[in-house]
């Protein structure tokens, strides 16, 4: 069933939109309540994830651990979905 859904998403070009929506929905699960609470927005453009927050220590922590975050997100999706992270 999962393979059929993935095939349908790829064929209809909705896969990217589905992944963006899924990342936003699963953000708390992936990052924890504190990070999710202080994340104002997430945007994805050309494989680059933009994380918006006004909390300076959180910006530093996310920037410092961006390779770990990329690996965690890509593992969650089972493919190389995110290539870079920019904390704004």
N, CA, C and O of each residue as an XYZ file, in Angstrom:
352
protein
N       0.822     -1.189      0.000
C       0.000      0.000      0.000
C       0.873      1.263      0.000
O       0.616      2.211     -0.742
N       1.918      1.254      0.854
C       2.805      2.409      0.945
C       3.482      2.678     -0.394
O       3.623      3.829     -0.808
N       3.899      1.612     -1.066
C       4.549      1.755     -2.371
C       3.583      2.342     -3.398
O       3.978      3.169     -4.220
N       2.345      1.926     -3.355
C       1.343      2.439     -4.287
C       1.098      3.934     -4.060
O       0.965      4.701     -5.014
N       1.040      4.335     -2.798
C       0.833      5.753     -2.480
C       2.040      6.569     -2.929
O       1.880      7.637     -3.520
N       3.252      6.072     -2.653
C       4.454      6.786     -3.091
C       4.510      6.910     -4.608
O       4.887      7.959     -5.130
N       4.142      5.861     -5.309
C       4.131      5.896     -6.777
C       3.121      6.932     -7.272
O       3.409      7.696     -8.193
N       1.951      6.952     -6.663
C       0.916      7.910     -7.045
C       1.393      9.344     -6.798
O       1.191     10.223     -7.637
N       2.028      9.576     -5.644
C       2.523     10.915     -5.325
C       3.590     11.365     -6.318
O       3.581     12.511     -6.766
N       4.505     10.466     -6.662
C       5.561     10.806     -7.621
C       4.985     11.081     -9.005
O       5.396     12.028     -9.677
N       4.049     10.265     -9.423
C       3.451     10.433    -10.750
C       2.632     11.721    -10.851
O       2.543     12.317    -11.924
N       2.044     12.145     -9.754
C       1.193     13.332     -9.790
C       1.941     14.608     -9.406
O       1.350     15.687     -9.399
N       3.214     14.502     -9.093
C       4.040     15.646     -8.706
C       3.570     16.304     -7.403
O       3.870     17.471     -7.151
N       2.844     15.566     -6.594
C       2.386     16.070     -5.301
C       3.320     15.653     -4.172
O       3.132     16.064     -3.027
N       4.306     14.855     -4.480
C       5.192     14.319     -3.443
C       5.878     15.438     -2.663
O       5.940     15.385     -1.435
N       6.388     16.440     -3.358
C       7.084     17.546     -2.693
C       6.151     18.270     -1.724
O       6.526     18.542     -0.583
N       4.958     18.575     -2.170
C       3.994     19.273     -1.296
C       3.620     18.416     -0.096
O       3.462     18.920      1.016
N       3.480     17.117     -0.333
C       3.176     16.197      0.758
C       4.318     16.200      1.776
O       4.068     16.235      2.981
N       5.564     16.163      1.307
C       6.709     16.133      2.209
C       6.811     17.422      3.024
O       7.114     17.379      4.217
N       6.563     18.554      2.392
C       6.598     19.836      3.108
C       5.539     19.849      4.212
O       5.828     20.229      5.347
N       4.339     19.442      3.885
C       3.252     19.401      4.867
C       3.572     18.418      5.983
O       3.352     18.712      7.158
N       4.087     17.264      5.621
C       4.430     16.238      6.614
C       5.533     16.735      7.546
O       5.478     16.485      8.750
N       6.524     17.429      7.014
C       7.597     17.959      7.854
C       7.038     18.951      8.870
O       7.413     18.919     10.042
N       6.152     19.821      8.429
C       5.550     20.796      9.351
C       4.715     20.103     10.418
O       4.731     20.507     11.580
N       3.995     19.072     10.032
C       3.162     18.333     10.994
C       4.015     17.542     11.983
O       3.662     17.432     13.157
N       5.131     16.993     11.515
C       5.980     16.142     12.356
C       7.107     16.904     13.044
O       7.939     16.290     13.712
N       7.153     18.219     12.899
C       8.246     19.023     13.447
C       8.413     18.812     14.953
O       9.537     18.649     15.429
N       7.320     18.812     15.701
C       7.399     18.600     17.150
C       7.920     17.204     17.461
O       8.724     17.032     18.377
N       7.477     16.223     16.720
C       7.945     14.849     16.912
C       9.452     14.752     16.654
O      10.170     14.082     17.396
N       9.919     15.413     15.614
C      11.335     15.361     15.245
C      12.223     16.177     16.185
O      13.324     15.750     16.531
N      11.740     17.357     16.597
C      12.599     18.305     17.303
C      12.282     18.458     18.786
O      13.103     18.977     19.543
N      11.122     18.020     19.201
C      10.734     18.181     20.597
C       9.831     19.397     20.783
O       9.749     20.271     19.920
N       9.163     19.430     21.922
C       8.173     20.480     22.186
C       8.790     21.872     22.273
O       8.224     22.833     21.752
N       9.942     21.989     22.924
C      10.540     23.315     23.127
C      10.935     23.948     21.803
O      10.615     25.110     21.551
N      11.622     23.201     20.962
C      12.042     23.734     19.662
C      10.817     24.051     18.815
O      10.751     25.110     18.190
N       9.857     23.150     18.792
C       8.646     23.366     17.995
C       7.884     24.604     18.478
O       7.348     25.364     17.671
N       7.841     24.795     19.786
C       7.121     25.941     20.348
C       7.754     27.271     19.931
O       7.053     28.268     19.752
N       9.054     27.280     19.780
C       9.766     28.511     19.442
C      10.099     28.625     17.956
O      10.792     29.556     17.547
N       9.616     27.696     17.154
C       9.787     27.789     15.712
C       8.579     28.521     15.147
O       7.443     28.067     15.293
N       8.826     29.644     14.507
C       7.730     30.448     13.974
C       7.221     29.931     12.638
O       6.018     29.952     12.375
N       8.139     29.468     11.794
C       7.731     28.984     10.477
C       8.824     28.101      9.901
O       9.986     28.193     10.296
N       8.440     27.252      8.970
C       9.357     26.418      8.203
C       9.038     26.614      6.735
O       7.874     26.582      6.336
N      10.059     26.814      5.939
C       9.876     26.916      4.499
C      10.949     26.072      3.835
O      12.056     25.938      4.357
N      10.622     25.508      2.696
C      11.578     24.696      1.958
C      11.630     25.197      0.527
O      10.602     25.361     -0.130
N      12.847     25.438      0.057
C      13.033     25.873     -1.319
C      14.311     25.228     -1.850
O      15.383     25.386     -1.266
N      14.193     24.511     -2.946
C      15.328     23.864     -3.610
C      16.145     22.994     -2.659
O      17.375     23.017     -2.697
N      15.467     22.230     -1.810
C      16.154     21.322     -0.901
C      16.756     22.001      0.322
O      17.450     21.355      1.107
N      16.505     23.269      0.490
C      17.034     24.024      1.621
C      15.874     24.327      2.576
O      14.861     24.903      2.179
N      16.041     23.935      3.823
C      15.031     24.170      4.852
C      15.362     25.464      5.579
O      16.456     25.619      6.122
N      14.418     26.386      5.586
C      14.551     27.648      6.305
C      13.746     27.528      7.588
O      12.538     27.294      7.557
N      14.429     27.690      8.719
C      13.787     27.615     10.029
C      13.755     29.026     10.602
O      14.800     29.652     10.778
N      12.565     29.524     10.890
C      12.393     30.878     11.403
C      12.147     30.836     12.911
O      11.227     30.169     13.384
N      12.989     31.562     13.659
C      12.835     31.696     15.104
C      13.463     33.011     15.548
O      14.403     33.498     14.920
N      12.942     33.586     16.633
C      13.496     34.819     17.194
C      14.365     34.559     18.415
O      14.875     35.505     19.015
N      14.542     33.315     18.792
C      15.293     32.955     19.988
C      16.760     32.729     19.602
O      17.091     31.733     18.957
N      17.631     33.656     19.999
C      19.046     33.607     19.597
C      19.748     32.308     20.012
O      20.448     31.727     19.183
N      19.597     31.825     21.247
C      20.269     30.575     21.603
C      19.778     29.388     20.760
O      20.556     28.492     20.434
N      18.503     29.389     20.416
C      17.964     28.330     19.569
C      18.549     28.420     18.161
O      18.865     27.398     17.552
N      18.691     29.631     17.648
C      19.320     29.813     16.337
C      20.724     29.227     16.335
O      21.112     28.520     15.405
N      21.484     29.530     17.388
C      22.847     29.005     17.483
C      22.862     27.486     17.562
O      23.652     26.831     16.881
N      22.001     26.933     18.382
C      21.942     25.478     18.556
C      21.556     24.775     17.252
O      22.162     23.769     16.884
N      20.556     25.301     16.560
C      20.130     24.701     15.295
C      21.222     24.830     14.230
O      21.466     23.894     13.468
N      21.866     25.977     14.183
C      22.945     26.180     13.210
C      24.115     25.239     13.489
O      24.690     24.658     12.568
N      24.456     25.099     14.752
C      25.568     24.246     15.147
C      25.305     22.783     14.808
O      26.225     22.059     14.428
N      24.060     22.345     14.943
C      23.695     20.939     14.736
C      23.006     20.679     13.396
O      22.287     19.688     13.268
N      23.204     21.530     12.404
C      22.426     21.385     11.176
C      22.718     20.084     10.427
O      21.811     19.539      9.799
N      23.943     19.567     10.470
C      24.219     18.293      9.800
C      23.454     17.146     10.455
O      22.954     16.251      9.773
N      23.369     17.183     11.770
C      22.599     16.180     12.502
C      21.107     16.295     12.173
O      20.422     15.287     11.994
N      20.614     17.532     12.095
C      19.203     17.760     11.769
C      18.876     17.281     10.359
O      17.833     16.667     10.135
N      19.761     17.559      9.418
C      19.556     17.110      8.037
C      19.457     15.593      8.004
O      18.562     15.037      7.368
N      20.371     14.930      8.685
C      20.362     13.465      8.718
C      19.084     12.931      9.359
O      18.504     11.959      8.875
N      18.645     13.565     10.447
C      17.434     13.131     11.156
C      16.188     13.293     10.282
O      15.347     12.397     10.219
N      16.076     14.434      9.615
C      14.922     14.689      8.754
C      14.920     13.739      7.562
O      13.884     13.167      7.221
N      16.067     13.573      6.935
C      16.150     12.686      5.772
C      15.883     11.230      6.158
O      15.284     10.482      5.385
N      16.325     10.828      7.348
C      16.023      9.484      7.822
C      14.516      9.331      8.035
O      13.946      8.284      7.726
N      13.882     10.360      8.555
C      12.430     10.343      8.787
C      11.675     10.130      7.469
O      10.662      9.431      7.430
N      12.181     10.740      6.394
C      11.530     10.619      5.089
C      12.047      9.444      4.272
O      11.432      9.063      3.275
N      13.165      8.869      4.683
C      13.711      7.722      3.973
C      14.377      8.086      2.656
O      14.561      7.225      1.795
N      14.739      9.348      2.491
C      15.413      9.808      1.282
C      16.063     11.163      1.547
O      15.788     11.800      2.563
N      16.921     11.596      0.637
C      17.609     12.883      0.781
C      16.675     14.012      0.368
O      16.740     14.503     -0.759
N      15.827     14.409      1.267
C      14.836     15.455      1.021
C      15.430     16.839      1.282
O      15.235     17.760      0.489
N      16.152     16.984      2.391
C      16.765     18.259      2.774
C      18.267     18.173      2.542
O      18.913     17.214      2.963
N      18.817     19.178      1.869
C      20.240     19.210      1.571
C      20.986     20.232      2.427
O      22.188     20.089      2.652
N      20.287     21.257      2.905
C      20.909     22.301      3.708
C      19.853     22.935      4.619
O      18.654     22.860      4.350
N      20.318     23.552      5.685
C      19.419     24.241      6.612
C      19.932     25.646      6.831
O      21.125     25.861      7.043
N      19.008     26.611      6.776
C      19.307     28.002      7.070
C      18.402     28.421      8.217
O      17.180     28.293      8.137
N      19.014     28.924      9.284
C      18.236     29.375     10.437
C      18.127     30.892     10.362
O      19.130     31.605     10.355
N      16.890     31.365     10.305
C      16.627     32.790     10.129
C      16.008     33.366     11.374
O      15.712     34.560     11.421
